């Protein structure tokens, strides 16, 4: 009976978790192998070196936060407001996945400040996300200024909401987020 190899995706998922928790310095083959309960030799069966692995890890993240999300939102059909509501719900639900979530997004943003290749990839991802938002908001907003503001607010709330510790008076955070979604969709 042959030995079962640790699937390639498990290496990538564990690396994305490590990246979210500790930045690119935390993505170390030996540490990942230990977390997976395997030897690091299995890593080299899939990946040429750490650099190639980091590229593949970022490819997985990029696909997960752009095309995979867009495909899921679009597959349900509906008008732009329905699809935006689906997008908001989906983004809130996928928060815990290894290739998704604000913690990972923020870790990649921090990394991009020190690595031009990562910065270029982040710019491409952010542009894809914003282009998709624009396409949806344009379906019911005739004013391009309004479209751009709604896109920026949507994107900023997604990333910045994570860091806001303020209380909301008589409102819960969930109530404020619901009001924000309603305002964006009006």
C-alpha positions as CSV (number, residue, x, y, z in Angstrom):
1,X,0.0,0.0,0.0
2,X,1.4,3.4,-1.0
3,X,2.0,6.4,1.2
4,X,-0.7,9.1,0.9
5,X,0.8,12.4,-0.1
6,X,-0.3,15.6,1.5
7,X,-2.4,17.3,-1.2
8,X,-0.9,20.4,-2.9
9,X,-3.8,22.5,-1.8
10,X,-3.2,21.7,1.9
11,X,0.3,23.2,1.6
12,X,-1.2,26.3,0.0
13,X,-4.0,26.7,2.5
14,X,-1.6,26.3,5.4
15,X,0.7,28.9,3.9
16,X,-2.2,31.4,3.5
17,X,-3.1,30.9,7.1
18,X,0.5,31.5,8.1
19,X,0.7,34.6,5.9
20,X,-2.5,36.0,7.5
21,X,-1.1,35.4,11.0
22,X,2.5,36.4,10.6
23,X,3.2,37.9,7.2
24,X,5.5,36.4,4.5
25,X,8.2,35.7,7.0
26,X,5.9,33.1,8.6
27,X,5.6,31.1,5.4
28,X,8.5,28.7,6.1
29,X,8.5,25.2,4.6
30,X,9.6,23.5,7.8
31,X,7.0,25.3,9.9
32,X,4.3,24.5,7.4
33,X,5.3,20.8,7.3
34,X,5.2,20.7,11.1
35,X,1.7,22.3,11.1
36,X,0.6,19.7,8.5
37,X,2.2,16.9,10.4
38,X,4.4,15.8,7.5
39,X,8.0,15.9,6.5
40,X,9.2,18.9,4.4
41,X,10.3,16.5,1.7
42,X,6.7,16.3,0.4
43,X,6.8,20.0,-0.3
44,X,9.5,19.5,-3.0
45,X,7.3,17.0,-4.8
46,X,5.0,19.9,-5.6
47,X,7.0,23.0,-5.6
48,X,10.4,23.9,-7.1
49,X,11.4,26.3,-4.3
50,X,9.9,28.7,-1.8
51,X,9.7,31.5,-4.5
52,X,7.6,29.3,-6.8
53,X,5.5,28.3,-3.8
54,X,4.8,31.9,-2.8
55,X,3.8,32.7,-6.4
56,X,1.4,29.8,-6.4
57,X,0.0,30.8,-3.0
58,X,-0.6,34.3,-4.3
59,X,-2.2,32.9,-7.5
60,X,-4.6,30.9,-5.3
61,X,-5.5,34.0,-3.3
62,X,-6.0,36.1,-6.4
63,X,-8.3,33.6,-8.0
64,X,-10.2,33.1,-4.7
65,X,-10.9,36.8,-4.1
66,X,-11.7,37.8,-7.7
67,X,-12.9,35.3,-10.3
68,X,-14.2,32.7,-7.9
69,X,-16.3,35.3,-6.0
70,X,-17.5,37.0,-9.3
71,X,-18.5,33.6,-10.7
72,X,-20.5,32.7,-7.6
73,X,-22.2,36.1,-7.5
74,X,-23.1,36.0,-11.2
75,X,-24.3,32.4,-11.1
76,X,-27.3,33.4,-9.1
77,X,-28.6,35.9,-11.6
78,X,-30.8,38.9,-10.8
79,X,-30.4,42.6,-11.3
80,X,-27.4,44.5,-10.0
81,X,-28.9,45.2,-6.6
82,X,-29.6,41.5,-6.1
83,X,-26.1,40.6,-7.2
84,X,-24.5,43.3,-4.9
85,X,-26.5,41.9,-2.0
86,X,-25.3,38.4,-2.8
87,X,-21.8,39.8,-3.0
88,X,-22.0,41.5,0.4
89,X,-23.5,38.3,1.9
90,X,-20.9,36.0,0.3
91,X,-18.0,38.2,1.3
92,X,-19.2,38.2,4.9
93,X,-19.7,34.4,4.8
94,X,-16.3,33.5,3.3
95,X,-14.4,35.5,5.9
96,X,-13.0,32.3,7.6
97,X,-11.5,30.7,4.5
98,X,-7.7,30.3,4.2
99,X,-7.5,32.2,0.9
100,X,-10.1,34.9,1.9
101,X,-10.7,37.2,4.7
102,X,-9.6,40.6,5.8
103,X,-6.6,39.4,7.8
104,X,-5.1,37.8,4.7
105,X,-5.9,40.8,2.6
106,X,-4.2,43.1,5.1
107,X,-1.2,40.9,5.4
108,X,-0.8,41.0,1.6
109,X,-1.2,44.8,1.6
110,X,1.6,45.0,4.2
111,X,3.8,42.7,2.2
112,X,3.2,44.8,-0.9
113,X,4.8,47.8,0.7
114,X,8.1,45.9,0.7
115,X,7.8,43.8,-2.5
116,X,7.0,45.4,-5.9
117,X,5.9,42.2,-7.5
118,X,3.3,41.7,-4.7
119,X,2.3,45.4,-5.0
120,X,1.7,44.9,-8.7
121,X,-0.4,41.8,-8.1
122,X,-2.4,43.6,-5.4
123,X,-3.0,46.5,-7.8
124,X,-4.3,44.0,-10.3
125,X,-6.6,42.3,-7.8
126,X,-7.9,45.6,-6.4
127,X,-8.5,46.9,-10.0
128,X,-10.5,43.7,-10.8
129,X,-12.6,44.1,-7.7
130,X,-13.3,47.7,-8.4
131,X,-14.1,47.1,-12.0
132,X,-16.6,44.5,-11.0
133,X,-18.2,46.8,-8.4
134,X,-18.4,49.6,-11.1
135,X,-20.1,47.3,-13.5
136,X,-22.8,46.5,-10.9
137,X,-23.3,50.0,-9.6
138,X,-23.5,51.4,-13.1
139,X,-26.6,49.4,-13.7
140,X,-28.6,51.6,-11.4
141,X,-26.4,54.7,-10.9
142,X,-26.3,57.1,-13.9
143,X,-23.8,59.4,-12.3
144,X,-20.2,58.2,-12.7
145,X,-19.2,60.2,-9.6
146,X,-21.8,58.3,-7.6
147,X,-20.6,55.0,-9.0
148,X,-17.0,55.7,-8.0
149,X,-18.0,56.9,-4.5
150,X,-20.1,53.8,-3.9
151,X,-17.3,51.5,-5.1
152,X,-14.8,53.2,-2.9
153,X,-17.1,53.1,0.1
154,X,-17.9,49.5,-0.5
155,X,-14.2,48.6,-0.7
156,X,-13.2,50.7,2.2
157,X,-15.9,49.3,4.5
158,X,-14.8,45.8,3.6
159,X,-11.1,46.5,4.5
160,X,-11.4,49.3,7.1
161,X,-14.4,48.0,9.0
162,X,-12.1,45.3,10.4
163,X,-10.0,47.9,12.1
164,X,-12.7,50.1,13.5
165,X,-13.2,49.6,17.2
166,X,-15.8,52.4,17.8
167,X,-19.1,51.8,19.4
168,X,-22.2,52.8,17.4
169,X,-24.4,54.3,20.1
170,X,-27.8,52.6,20.0
171,X,-26.8,50.5,17.0
172,X,-25.0,47.2,17.0
173,X,-22.2,46.7,14.4
174,X,-24.5,44.3,12.5
175,X,-27.2,47.0,12.4
176,X,-24.7,49.6,11.1
177,X,-23.5,47.2,8.4
178,X,-27.1,46.5,7.4
179,X,-27.8,50.2,7.1
180,X,-24.6,50.7,5.1
181,X,-25.6,48.0,2.6
182,X,-29.1,49.5,2.3
183,X,-27.6,53.0,1.7
184,X,-25.2,51.6,-1.0
185,X,-28.0,49.8,-2.8
186,X,-30.5,52.7,-2.8
